[in-house]
């Protein structure tokens, strides 16, 4: 007897893995830039749709950037070589506005970035000679409202074209900037305080940093002194001033009373120069008045309308005047 054959079913073959997802960057045409680093070769890819961005230059005073800054950015990108000329040309055209952009009409349509730079440099570039730049450099002084940092930047911008022309070396530039920067400081206190820094620090950038720190310290000390000098007057001092003014007024009034009293008392003196504090009995028979006084003699005054109560009226008026002056 033959044994029946057993049919063994085999497992189905595994499915193939799904394809990797399609990325958007795989459709972009890239150009590789290779370089070496501490970790080995490094490859950087720049997309054809990526382009450098330059500051806006219009050739006017209100432009976003000056021509020197704009040209520096373009030259740096050209020197790096990470982008093709058509990409750089497109970015250059997009960064020009106004009068500067209208200059492109005089160039051919296939003008290179270098041709555009030459055209713009002939219109907006620096045309000063090295001698004129040096003369302007040594005549420059710090303005009253100008900080030492801005003053140093102004000196650098004046001398840099002469360096680019090759008339001044970098070492000579550093020494010229260092000497002119310190000697042109306007504030004598800041200049004297930073003298030792000028003698010891030989790098211009480091010297500017040190003098900026001294300038800040002096500004903070001046603010502290002005705050102490302008403290508000206390209430006690105000009260004391009021009291002194009142005492002064009282003294003047007392002097006035002393000057008035002798003049009034001299009007009622007797023949011997003594005061006569007499009194009157009023009118008697025959329409006459009689006045009595202390000391020698008395005076009878007859007639109608004689002097009645002469001294009493005068002394009473004197007392009233004195009381009124004191009440003031």
C-alpha positions in Angstrom: 0.0 0.0 0.0 1.2 3.4 -0.9 1.0 6.2 1.7 -1.0 9.2 0.7 0.9 12.3 0.0 0.3 15.2 2.3 0.1 18.6 0.7 2.1 21.1 2.7 1.1 24.7 2.1 4.0 27.1 2.1 3.8 30.6 3.6 3.2 33.4 1.2 6.3 35.4 0.4 6.7 38.7 2.4 5.5 41.9 0.8 8.1 44.3 -0.4 8.5 47.4 1.8 6.7 50.5 0.7 8.6 53.1 -1.3 10.1 56.0 0.6 7.9 59.1 0.6 8.5 61.6 -2.1 10.0 64.8 -0.7 9.5 68.2 -2.2 13.3 68.8 -2.1 13.9 65.9 -4.4 12.3 67.8 -7.3 14.6 70.8 -6.8 17.7 71.0 -8.9 20.6 71.4 -6.4 24.2 72.2 -6.8 26.5 70.8 -4.2 29.3 72.6 -2.4 31.8 70.5 -0.6 34.2 71.4 2.1 36.3 70.0 4.9 35.7 70.4 8.6 36.7 68.8 11.9 34.2 65.9 11.3 35.2 65.2 7.7 33.7 66.2 4.4 30.7 68.4 4.6 28.3 68.9 1.7 26.0 71.8 1.5 23.3 72.1 -1.1 21.7 75.3 -2.4 18.4 75.1 -4.2 18.0 76.8 -7.6 15.0 78.5 -6.1 16.9 80.0 -3.2 18.7 83.3 -3.8 20.7 85.7 -1.7 18.9 88.8 -0.3 20.6 92.2 -0.6 19.6 95.5 1.1 17.5 97.9 -0.9 19.5 100.7 -2.7 17.8 103.5 -4.5 20.5 106.0 -5.0 18.8 108.6 -2.7 19.5 109.8 0.8 16.5 107.9 2.3 17.7 104.6 0.9 17.7 101.6 3.1 21.5 101.2 2.7 24.4 103.2 1.4 26.1 102.3 -1.8 29.2 101.1 0.0 27.2 98.7 2.1 25.2 97.4 -0.8 28.3 96.8 -3.0 30.0 95.1 -0.1 27.2 92.6 0.3 27.2 91.8 -3.5 30.9 91.4 -3.6 30.9 89.0 -0.6 28.3 86.7 -2.3 30.2 86.8 -5.6 33.5 85.8 -3.8 31.8 82.9 -1.9 30.6 81.3 -5.2 27.6 79.5 -3.6 25.2 80.8 -6.2 25.3 81.0 -10.0 25.5 84.3 -11.8 21.9 84.2 -13.1 20.6 83.8 -9.5 22.9 86.6 -8.2 21.8 88.8 -11.1 18.1 88.3 -10.3 18.8 89.3 -6.6 20.8 92.3 -7.7 18.0 93.6 -9.9 15.4 93.1 -7.2 17.5 95.1 -4.7 17.7 98.2 -6.9 15.0 100.8 -6.8 14.4 104.3 -8.1 17.2 106.1 -9.9 19.6 103.2 -9.3 17.3 100.8 -11.1 16.9 103.1 -14.0 20.6 102.8 -14.7 20.1 99.2 -15.8 18.3 100.4 -18.9 21.6 101.5 -20.4 23.1 98.0 -20.0 22.5 95.0 -22.3 19.9 92.5 -21.2 22.5 89.8 -20.6 24.7 92.1 -18.4 26.7 90.2 -15.7 26.7 91.2 -12.0 30.2 92.6 -12.5 29.0 94.9 -15.3 26.2 96.2 -13.1 28.7 96.9 -10.2 31.0 98.9 -12.5 28.1 100.9 -13.8 26.8 101.8 -10.4 30.2 102.5 -9.0 30.9 105.0 -11.7 27.8 107.0 -10.6 27.7 106.4 -6.8 31.2 105.2 -5.9 33.9 107.2 -4.1 35.9 109.4 -6.4 38.1 111.0 -3.8 41.8 110.6 -4.2 43.9 109.2 -1.4 45.3 112.6 -0.6 41.9 114.1 -0.3 40.7 111.3 1.9 43.7 111.7 4.2 43.1 115.4 4.5 39.5 114.8 5.4 40.5 112.1 7.9 42.8 114.4 9.8 40.4 117.3 9.8 37.6 115.2 11.3 36.6 116.0 14.9 34.0 114.6 17.3 30.8 116.5 17.2 29.1 117.7 20.5 26.3 115.1 20.4 28.4 112.3 18.9 29.5 109.3 21.0 33.0 107.9 20.8 31.6 104.8 19.0 30.0 106.9 16.2 33.2 109.0 16.0 35.3 105.9 15.4 32.9 104.6 12.8 33.1 107.9 10.9 36.9 107.7 10.9 36.8 104.2 9.6 34.5 105.1 6.7 36.7 107.9 5.6 40.0 105.9 5.5 38.6 102.6 4.2 38.5 103.7 0.4 42.2 104.5 0.6 42.9 101.1 2.1 40.9 99.4 -0.8 42.9 101.3 -3.3 46.1 99.9 -1.8 47.6 103.2 -0.8 47.4 102.4 3.0 48.3 99.1 4.6 46.2 97.5 7.3 48.9 98.1 9.9 49.1 101.8 8.9 45.4 102.0 9.0 45.2 100.6 12.6 47.8 103.1 13.9 46.2 106.1 12.1 42.8 105.2 13.5 44.2 104.7 17.0 46.0 108.0 17.1 43.3 110.1 15.5 40.5 108.5 17.5 42.1 109.4 20.9 43.4 112.8 19.9 40.0 113.8 18.5 38.0 113.1 21.6 36.1 116.2 22.5 35.6 115.7 26.3 38.8 116.7 28.2 37.8 114.6 31.2 37.3 111.5 29.1 40.5 112.1 27.2 42.6 112.4 30.4 40.9 109.4 31.9 41.7 107.2 28.9 45.3 108.3 28.3 46.7 105.2 29.9 44.5 103.1 27.7 45.9 104.8 24.6 49.5 104.1 25.8 48.9 100.4 26.5 46.3 99.2 24.0 47.7 98.9 20.5 44.6 97.6 18.7 42.1 100.2 17.5 39.0 98.1 18.0 40.0 97.2 21.6 40.9 100.8 22.3 37.5 102.0 21.2 35.9 99.4 23.4 37.9 100.5 26.5 37.1 104.2 26.0 33.4 103.4 25.5 33.5 101.7 29.0 35.1 104.8 30.5 32.6 107.1 28.8 29.8 105.1 30.3 31.3 105.3 33.8 31.7 109.1 33.6 28.1 109.5 32.3 26.7 107.5 35.3 28.8 109.5 37.8 27.5 112.8 36.4 23.9 111.5 36.7 24.5 110.6 40.4 26.0 114.0 41.2 23.1 115.9 39.5 20.6 113.8 41.4 22.2 114.8 44.8 22.4 118.5 43.9 18.7 118.7 42.9 17.1 117.2 46.0 13.8 118.9 46.9 13.8 121.4 49.8 12.4 119.9 53.0 9.3 121.2 54.8 11.3 122.2 57.9 13.5 124.5 55.9 10.5 126.1 54.3 8.9 126.8 57.7 12.2 128.2 59.0 12.3 130.7 56.1 8.8 131.8 56.8 9.6 132.4 60.5 12.7 134.4 59.6 10.7 136.6 57.2 8.1 137.3 59.9 10.8 138.2 62.4 12.3 140.6 59.9 8.9 142.3 59.3 8.3 142.6 63.0 11.7 144.3 63.4 10.9 146.8 60.7 7.6 147.7 62.4 9.3 148.2 65.8 11.8 150.6 64.2 8.9 152.5 62.7 7.2 152.8 66.1 10.4 154.0 67.7 10.7 156.8 65.1 7.1 157.9 65.5 6.8 158.0 69.4 9.4 160.8 70.1 7.8 163.1 67.5 4.3 162.9 69.1 5.5 163.3 72.7 7.4 166.4 71.9 4.2 168.2 71.0 2.9 168.1 74.6 6.0 169.2 76.6 6.0 172.2 79.1 8.3 175.2 79.2 11.1 173.2 80.9 11.0 170.4 78.4 9.1 168.1 80.7 6.1 166.3 79.6 2.8 167.6 81.0 0.3 164.7 81.6 -2.4 167.1 82.7 -6.1 166.7 82.7 -9.1 168.8 82.1 -12.1 169.4 84.2 -14.2 170.3 81.3 -15.9 173.7 80.6 -16.9 175.9 83.6 -19.0 178.9 84.0 -18.5 181.6 81.4 -17.6 179.1 78.7 -13.9 178.6 79.7 -11.9 175.5 80.2 -9.3 174.8 82.9 -6.4 172.4 82.5 -4.4 171.2 85.4 -1.0 169.6 85.3 1.6 168.0 87.5 4.5 170.2 88.5 4.7 174.0 88.3 1.9 176.2 87.1 -1.3 175.6 85.3 -2.9 177.2 82.4 -6.4 178.7 82.2 -8.0 179.1 78.8 -11.0 181.3 78.5 -13.2 181.8 75.7 -15.5 179.7 73.5 -14.0 176.8 71.6 -10.8 176.5 73.7 -8.5 173.5 73.8 -10.4 170.8 75.5 -8.7 167.6 76.6 -5.7 168.4 74.4 -3.2 166.0 75.9 -5.8 163.3 76.4 -6.7 163.3 72.7 -3.0 163.2 71.7 -2.0 160.5 74.0 -5.0 158.4 73.0 -4.2 158.7 69.4 -0.6 157.7 70.0 -1.7 154.5 71.8 -4.1 153.6 69.0 -1.4 154.0 66.4 1.0 151.9 68.4 -1.6 149.1 68.8 -2.4 149.2 65.1 1.2 148.7 64.1 1.6 145.8 66.5 -1.5 144.1 65.1 -0.1 144.3 61.6 
